Amino acid sequence: MIDAVLVVLTRAVEGREADMEDWYTNIHIRDALRFRGSVTAQRFHLASAQPCPIEGFNWQYLALYDVFDPVRFSREHLDNALTSRMQVSDAIDDSELYDFHYYPLAFQDNDPETAADEGAILEEVNPADGGEGDFARWLGEGHFREAAARPGVKSATLLVFRTFGQMIPVVPEYRYVAIYRLCDAGAARAAWTGADVALRAGGRIASLRITQWDVATPRLTKDDVQHPTAAGVGEEERARAHMGNRVRTGGAEKLAMS
């Protein structure tokens, strides 16, 4: 059972994409899963083809962490970031942080035997002014259930932002998030094409962003990190040697639990 999903958007310093990928995949995600409060994690990169326009969107990577204790997980980050327990590569652009715990409102699994191995669609939504209770009911009982049943969707989670347990002292751009894990990326992209126009036409939404993401790494569990394979250990050791002393030494002040 999870209490929250940590949604993380990141980008690389220009020209350092390969270093960023190596560090995040083979070092950072493993460091994070060693912290108390975590369960699983998976990385994605922005799909080249998108179902809806995303002009001005400059995030390259998405990471999703299933968390059973967001307060503990945030505290572990706060206490260990930029130390030997969580070295941060200088290949990441840390000029803006987007790390927010979202709390589950609804979940739907269309087929437990089907693998969600073709990425994800991320819907980020803000309600129009007033009537948030009606909006939440419409979103959870109407739109979310309909979208979760679209072609290509394996499972879906609807979540809401709350200030509890956050690791950075700002609020996200969007209050509600729906994560649709995919078993057929092409079918899902077709099903979401034009969905932004239809959603805005209803008058319930103040702002909306829909993005599609391809799998960058398989889902990694805490057990995978605590009991690694020889290959996993080898990749982490190689990545740490490659990173060397090219790490950030400042910026911890950006983390501050609310």
BELRA-V59497 format. One record per pair of residues at least 24 apart in sequence whose C-alpha atoms are under 8 Angstrom apart, sorted by the first residue. I is the first residue (numbers start at 1). GAP is how many residues later the second one is. D is the distance in whole Angstrom. If there is no record, write none. Layout:
i = {I & I}
gap = {GAP & GAP}
d = {D & D}
This chain:
i = {1 & 2 & 2 & 2 & 2 & 2 & 3 & 3 & 3 & 3 & 3 & 3 & 3 & 4 & 4 & 4 & 4 & 4 & 4 & 4 & 4 & 4 & 5 & 5 & 5 & 5 & 5 & 5 & 5 & 5 & 6 & 6 & 6 & 6 & 6 & 6 & 6 & 6 & 6 & 7 & 7 & 7 & 7 & 7 & 7 & 7 & 7 & 7 & 8 & 8 & 8 & 8 & 8 & 8 & 9 & 9 & 9 & 9 & 9 & 9 & 9 & 9 & 10 & 10 & 10 & 10 & 10 & 10 & 10 & 10 & 11 & 11 & 11 & 11 & 11 & 11 & 12 & 12 & 12 & 12 & 13 & 13 & 13 & 13 & 16 & 16 & 17 & 19 & 19 & 20 & 20 & 20 & 22 & 23 & 23 & 23 & 23 & 25 & 26 & 26 & 26 & 27 & 27 & 27 & 28 & 28 & 28 & 30 & 31 & 31 & 32 & 32 & 33 & 33 & 33 & 34 & 34 & 34 & 35 & 35 & 35 & 36 & 36 & 36 & 36 & 37 & 37 & 37 & 37 & 37 & 37 & 37 & 38 & 38 & 38 & 38 & 38 & 38 & 38 & 39 & 39 & 39 & 39 & 39 & 39 & 40 & 40 & 40 & 40 & 40 & 40 & 40 & 41 & 41 & 41 & 41 & 41 & 42 & 42 & 42 & 42 & 42 & 43 & 43 & 43 & 43 & 43 & 44 & 44 & 44 & 44 & 44 & 44 & 45 & 45 & 45 & 45 & 46 & 46 & 46 & 46 & 47 & 47 & 47 & 49 & 50 & 50 & 50 & 51 & 51 & 51 & 51 & 51 & 51 & 51 & 51 & 52 & 52 & 52 & 52 & 52 & 52 & 52 & 54 & 54 & 54 & 62 & 70 & 70 & 70 & 71 & 71 & 71 & 74 & 74 & 74 & 74 & 75 & 75 & 77 & 78 & 78 & 78 & 78 & 78 & 81 & 82 & 82 & 82 & 82 & 87 & 87 & 88 & 88 & 89 & 89 & 89 & 89 & 90 & 90 & 90 & 94 & 97 & 97 & 98 & 99 & 99 & 100 & 100 & 100 & 100 & 100 & 101 & 101 & 101 & 101 & 102 & 102 & 102 & 102 & 102 & 103 & 103 & 103 & 103 & 104 & 104 & 104 & 104 & 105 & 105 & 105 & 105 & 105 & 106 & 106 & 106 & 106 & 107 & 107 & 107 & 107 & 108 & 108 & 108 & 108 & 108 & 109 & 109 & 109 & 110 & 110 & 110 & 110 & 110 & 111 & 111 & 114 & 114 & 115 & 115 & 116 & 116 & 116 & 116 & 116 & 117 & 117 & 117 & 117 & 117 & 118 & 118 & 118 & 118 & 118 & 118 & 118 & 119 & 119 & 119 & 119 & 119 & 119 & 119 & 119 & 120 & 120 & 120 & 120 & 120 & 120 & 120 & 120 & 120 & 121 & 121 & 121 & 121 & 121 & 121 & 121 & 121 & 122 & 122 & 122 & 122 & 122 & 122 & 122 & 122 & 123 & 123 & 123 & 123 & 123 & 123 & 123 & 124 & 124 & 124 & 124 & 124 & 124 & 124 & 124 & 125 & 125 & 125 & 125 & 125 & 125 & 125 & 125 & 125 & 126 & 126 & 126 & 126 & 126 & 126 & 126 & 127 & 127 & 127 & 127 & 128 & 128 & 128 & 128 & 128 & 129 & 135 & 144 & 148 & 150 & 150 & 151 & 151 & 151 & 151 & 152 & 152 & 152 & 152 & 152 & 152 & 152 & 153 & 153 & 153 & 153 & 153 & 153 & 154 & 154 & 154 & 154 & 155 & 155 & 155 & 156 & 156 & 163 & 164 & 165 & 165 & 166 & 166 & 167 & 167 & 167 & 167 & 168 & 168 & 168 & 168 & 168 & 169 & 169 & 169 & 169 & 169 & 174 & 174}
gap = {67 & 37 & 64 & 65 & 66 & 67 & 63 & 64 & 65 & 66 & 67 & 100 & 101 & 62 & 63 & 64 & 65 & 66 & 97 & 98 & 99 & 100 & 59 & 60 & 61 & 62 & 96 & 97 & 98 & 99 & 57 & 58 & 59 & 60 & 61 & 93 & 94 & 95 & 96 & 55 & 56 & 57 & 58 & 91 & 92 & 93 & 94 & 95 & 54 & 55 & 56 & 90 & 91 & 92 & 50 & 51 & 52 & 53 & 54 & 88 & 89 & 90 & 49 & 50 & 51 & 52 & 82 & 83 & 87 & 88 & 47 & 48 & 49 & 50 & 81 & 82 & 48 & 79 & 80 & 81 & 77 & 78 & 79 & 80 & 75 & 76 & 74 & 72 & 224 & 69 & 71 & 72 & 217 & 66 & 216 & 217 & 220 & 192 & 209 & 210 & 213 & 209 & 212 & 213 & 58 & 59 & 60 & 195 & 54 & 55 & 45 & 54 & 188 & 189 & 192 & 188 & 191 & 192 & 38 & 41 & 42 & 33 & 36 & 37 & 40 & 30 & 31 & 32 & 33 & 34 & 35 & 36 & 27 & 28 & 29 & 30 & 31 & 35 & 184 & 26 & 27 & 28 & 29 & 182 & 183 & 25 & 26 & 27 & 179 & 180 & 181 & 182 & 24 & 25 & 178 & 179 & 180 & 174 & 175 & 176 & 177 & 178 & 172 & 173 & 174 & 175 & 176 & 75 & 169 & 170 & 171 & 172 & 173 & 168 & 169 & 170 & 171 & 165 & 166 & 167 & 168 & 165 & 166 & 167 & 163 & 139 & 161 & 162 & 138 & 139 & 141 & 142 & 143 & 159 & 160 & 161 & 140 & 141 & 142 & 143 & 144 & 158 & 159 & 155 & 156 & 157 & 151 & 31 & 95 & 96 & 93 & 94 & 95 & 91 & 92 & 93 & 183 & 92 & 182 & 90 & 89 & 174 & 177 & 178 & 179 & 171 & 166 & 167 & 168 & 170 & 160 & 161 & 159 & 160 & 154 & 157 & 158 & 159 & 156 & 157 & 158 & 157 & 71 & 157 & 74 & 68 & 69 & 61 & 66 & 67 & 68 & 72 & 60 & 61 & 64 & 65 & 57 & 58 & 59 & 60 & 75 & 56 & 57 & 58 & 59 & 53 & 54 & 55 & 56 & 35 & 52 & 53 & 54 & 55 & 34 & 51 & 52 & 53 & 48 & 49 & 50 & 51 & 37 & 40 & 47 & 48 & 49 & 45 & 46 & 47 & 38 & 39 & 43 & 44 & 45 & 43 & 44 & 40 & 69 & 39 & 68 & 38 & 39 & 65 & 66 & 67 & 64 & 65 & 66 & 98 & 101 & 63 & 64 & 65 & 66 & 67 & 96 & 97 & 62 & 63 & 64 & 66 & 93 & 94 & 95 & 96 & 59 & 60 & 61 & 62 & 65 & 92 & 93 & 94 & 95 & 58 & 59 & 60 & 61 & 89 & 90 & 91 & 92 & 55 & 56 & 57 & 58 & 88 & 89 & 90 & 91 & 54 & 55 & 56 & 85 & 86 & 87 & 88 & 50 & 51 & 52 & 53 & 54 & 84 & 85 & 86 & 49 & 50 & 51 & 52 & 80 & 81 & 82 & 83 & 84 & 48 & 49 & 50 & 79 & 80 & 81 & 82 & 77 & 78 & 79 & 80 & 75 & 76 & 77 & 78 & 79 & 77 & 69 & 34 & 32 & 38 & 41 & 33 & 36 & 37 & 40 & 30 & 31 & 32 & 33 & 34 & 35 & 36 & 27 & 28 & 29 & 30 & 31 & 35 & 26 & 27 & 28 & 29 & 25 & 26 & 27 & 24 & 25 & 95 & 94 & 92 & 93 & 91 & 92 & 88 & 89 & 90 & 91 & 86 & 87 & 88 & 89 & 90 & 85 & 86 & 87 & 88 & 89 & 33 & 34}
d = {7 & 8 & 6 & 5 & 4 & 8 & 8 & 6 & 5 & 6 & 7 & 7 & 7 & 6 & 5 & 6 & 8 & 7 & 6 & 6 & 5 & 6 & 7 & 5 & 5 & 6 & 6 & 5 & 7 & 8 & 8 & 6 & 5 & 7 & 7 & 7 & 5 & 4 & 6 & 7 & 6 & 5 & 7 & 8 & 6 & 5 & 6 & 7 & 6 & 5 & 6 & 6 & 5 & 7 & 6 & 7 & 6 & 5 & 7 & 8 & 5 & 7 & 6 & 6 & 5 & 7 & 7 & 7 & 8 & 7 & 8 & 5 & 5 & 6 & 6 & 6 & 8 & 6 & 5 & 5 & 8 & 5 & 6 & 5 & 5 & 8 & 7 & 6 & 8 & 7 & 5 & 6 & 6 & 7 & 6 & 8 & 7 & 7 & 6 & 5 & 6 & 6 & 7 & 7 & 7 & 8 & 7 & 6 & 7 & 6 & 8 & 8 & 7 & 5 & 7 & 7 & 7 & 7 & 6 & 6 & 8 & 8 & 6 & 6 & 7 & 6 & 5 & 4 & 6 & 8 & 5 & 5 & 7 & 6 & 5 & 6 & 7 & 6 & 7 & 7 & 5 & 5 & 7 & 6 & 5 & 6 & 5 & 7 & 7 & 6 & 4 & 6 & 4 & 6 & 6 & 5 & 6 & 8 & 6 & 6 & 5 & 6 & 7 & 5 & 5 & 8 & 8 & 7 & 6 & 5 & 5 & 4 & 7 & 6 & 5 & 6 & 6 & 8 & 6 & 5 & 6 & 6 & 5 & 5 & 8 & 7 & 7 & 6 & 5 & 7 & 6 & 4 & 7 & 8 & 7 & 7 & 7 & 6 & 6 & 7 & 7 & 6 & 7 & 7 & 8 & 7 & 8 & 7 & 5 & 7 & 8 & 4 & 7 & 7 & 6 & 5 & 7 & 7 & 7 & 8 & 7 & 7 & 6 & 7 & 8 & 7 & 7 & 6 & 7 & 7 & 6 & 7 & 5 & 6 & 7 & 6 & 4 & 6 & 6 & 5 & 5 & 8 & 8 & 8 & 7 & 7 & 7 & 8 & 6 & 7 & 8 & 7 & 7 & 8 & 7 & 6 & 5 & 5 & 5 & 7 & 8 & 5 & 5 & 6 & 7 & 7 & 6 & 4 & 7 & 8 & 8 & 5 & 5 & 7 & 7 & 6 & 5 & 7 & 8 & 6 & 4 & 6 & 8 & 7 & 6 & 5 & 7 & 6 & 4 & 7 & 8 & 7 & 7 & 6 & 6 & 6 & 8 & 7 & 7 & 7 & 6 & 6 & 8 & 6 & 5 & 5 & 8 & 7 & 6 & 7 & 8 & 8 & 5 & 5 & 6 & 5 & 6 & 6 & 6 & 5 & 8 & 7 & 8 & 5 & 4 & 5 & 7 & 5 & 4 & 5 & 8 & 6 & 5 & 7 & 8 & 6 & 5 & 7 & 8 & 7 & 6 & 4 & 6 & 7 & 6 & 5 & 6 & 6 & 5 & 6 & 8 & 6 & 5 & 7 & 7 & 6 & 5 & 7 & 6 & 7 & 6 & 5 & 7 & 6 & 5 & 6 & 6 & 6 & 5 & 6 & 7 & 8 & 6 & 5 & 7 & 5 & 6 & 6 & 6 & 5 & 5 & 6 & 6 & 5 & 5 & 7 & 7 & 5 & 5 & 4 & 8 & 7 & 7 & 8 & 7 & 7 & 7 & 8 & 6 & 6 & 7 & 6 & 5 & 4 & 6 & 7 & 5 & 5 & 6 & 6 & 5 & 6 & 7 & 7 & 7 & 6 & 5 & 5 & 6 & 5 & 7 & 4 & 6 & 7 & 7 & 7 & 7 & 5 & 6 & 6 & 6 & 4 & 7 & 6 & 5 & 5 & 6 & 7 & 8 & 7 & 6 & 6 & 6 & 8 & 8}
